[in-house]
Amino acid sequence: MRTATPHDCRFQNDVDAVRAADGKVLRVTRPGYGEGDAHASEAEAATLEVDHEIPNDTNLAGLERWIRFALPGFLGVPGLVQSDE
């Protein structure tokens, strides 16, 4: 399996490159943060079409849980198995 993980897609050419490699484009949003940023890269990033939007509306532990357990299923790859230990 070939993987690549850009930390950031701000322009359409970034999205095109991810999709050309059969990748998925995800956006993490945090209500109350990032709105009103006038920088050109932020303005374009807000308009890009993504495959899935992840609401980061709890705390860091909640976002980590989503990444560890839900994201692999969305991407169709093996994920971590939650243990009761």
N, C-alpha and C positions, 0 to 999 in steps of 0.2 A: 504494500500500500504506500502510495506517495502522498505526503502531506506538506502543507505550507500554511503558515499562520501569520499573515500580516496583522499588525496590531491596530491598523487604522486604515480605513478607506475614506478618503476625502473628496476624490474626484472620480468622474465616470471611467477614466482609463484604469483606475485601480480596481473598480468593480468588474470591468471587462476582463482584466487579467485574471482575477479570481475565477470568474465563470469560464474562461477559456481553459483553465486547469481543472474543470469540473468541480469547482469549489462552491461553497455557500457563503452568502454575505449576510452577516448578522449585525444588528444595531442594538447597542445597550443604551437605554434612555434612563435618565434620572429626573423625575419631576422636580421642577424648581431650579435646575442647574442647566447651564448652557444656552438658555433662551436669550436671544438678543445679541449674540456675538456677531459683530459686523464683519469679521475677517472673511475674505473671499472663500477660503477653504471650508470654513464652518457653514457658510451660507449654502454652498453647493452640496456638502455632505448631508444636510438636512433634506435635500430633495431627491437623493439617490434611492432607487428601488432596491429593497432588501428582501431576502428570503424569509427572514423572521426577525421580529423585534422583541427584545428581552427587556421587560420593565425591571429596573433596579429600584424598586420602591419599598424595600425593607431595609435590611442592614447588610453588612459585608458577609455575614454567615449565610443569609438567605440567598445572596447572589452566588456564593460558592456552592451551595447545595444545588442550585439550578445548573450550574456549569458541570458539576461532578456527576449528576444523576440524570438530568433531563437532556442536556445537550448531546451526549452520545447517541441517544435514541433518535433525536431529530436528525442527526447527521448520518444515521444508519451504520454506526461503528460500535464495537463492543465498549461498554462503559464500566464504571466501577459498580460493584455489587455491594449494597448496603449490608453491613453486618450488625447483628444484635449484640456482639461482644463488646 
